Every structure is written in structure tokens, then in C-alpha cells.
Amino acid sequence: MHSPSVEATNSILASVPAGERQRFRKLCSHVVLESGTVLQDPGGVIRSVYFPLSGMISIVAPLSDGAAVEVGVIGPEGVLGFEMLLGATIAANLAVVQQDGNGLRMDAKVFRKELERLPALKDATGQGALLFFDQVSQTVACNGRHSVEQRCARWLLMTRDRVGADSFSLTQEFLAQMLGVRRAGVSAAAGSLRRAGLITYRRGKVVVLDRRGLAAASCECYRILKTHAKARARTAYASVQT
């Protein structure tokens, strides 16, 4: 996979002052993010942080019965390992690559030092953490109040935004796990969206045909999260300019 430019693809790294960016880049190693790859285990020591340049990482809470529920996603807008900003050294949840992509990896100890050396990086990481917390809290409200079809539409839109393409791979089993519902419920929801002409879904591949229509079929949570993301991005950009 070709690695796009850092400036264009990761919001956190884009916060590094231009004069420092080349040095910062040399502290990272390029990694291919392959779907299904586990980047962090719950209860494991955080040894590396990851800056996705493309693709998407799912943060999953595993349960004792073997089930698991997605609590949030991280794409090119964020960094896996942001909790180190708060002093954490142990991962609370499972982090697994959900959509193929590219990323940059940095040693966790080096990242901690860079946070203290670069105020703009520290501020942007904080905004990324707040954006993730916004997502988690909104997802809790969404799961409790909105239909499976609305939640399915929201999740597909969030994936599309982070992948940066209308077509991506996805199995019903995985989507059911991410939404915390039975596979039959996901099948019915996806079928409804397909009949409405919003998506096609065949052999594990989703194609978004009508993004605006899919946004209309989604609940308010998608629009709320987009608004939060824009606000966080403006704050992070302002920190780079000062």
C-alpha cells in the first residue's frame, strides 16, 4: 500500500509544527494495517501508539461470554494510544484493525516525551481524546434510543468517512458484533437500506450509492458527531497557529 502524506491524512500528526514534522516522522515507522490485526489487548501494556493514515481501527469491549461490542472507532482523525496523555500505560479494551489501511507507529515512551516537547501535539492529542469520548457517549445514547436500521446507517457512514471511499468490506457477523445486536437484526436493517437504493451489499462488500439518503436514514447521532468533529478540528488547528 502507498502511504499518503502525513499532512493530508492524519489530523494529529498535522498538528506538529512544519519545522518539526520531518524529525517527528523519522521517529515513526510505517505499518500496513491489515483487517483483523490486533493492535492492543485489554489489560496489556501500551507499547506503541498508532497514527492511522487510512483505514479504521475498532475499539472493542470483550465480554465474558465471548461476545464483544464496539465502543468506538479511530481513523485518520485520531491516534490509538491517546490515553497516554492522561497517564495510562495499560489498554482498557481490544483494538483491532477493521478496515485495511496504512499507518505510522511510534514507541509509546518516545510518544510520551514528544507530548511534553511539542505543545501543539499535546493539544491536538487532547482534542482527539475528547472527540473519541464524544463518540463513545453518543454511541451509548444511540444504542439505547434508536432503531437498528438507524444505527446501521450511522455506522456505515462513519466507516465511509474514515475509509474515504464508497466501497468497503464488511460481513454481517462483524456488523452485528459492532452494533451489539443479533445477525438477523443486521440482515433486516441492511436489507431495508438496500431496498431503498441507499447501498448495495453482496459477498461481504458494501457500496454506498446515496450518501445523502443514507445520512437521512441515519439517526441524529451521526450529524451530532460530525458537528463535534468539526469543532474539535477547529480547536486543534487554532493551537497550531498560536
Secondary structure, DSSP 8 states (H G I E B T S, - for coil): -----HHHH-TTGGGS-HHHHHHHHHTSEEEEE-TT-EEE-TT-B--EEEEESSSEEEEEEE-TTS-EEEEEEE-TTS-BTGGGGGT--B--SEEEEEE-EEEEEEEHHHHHHHHHH-HHHHHHHHHHHHHHHHHHHHHHHHHHHS-HHHHHHHHHHHHHHHHTSSEEE--HHHHHHHHTS-HHHHHHHHHHHHHTTSEEEETTEEEES-HHHHHHHS-HHHHHHHHHHHHHHHHHHHHHH-
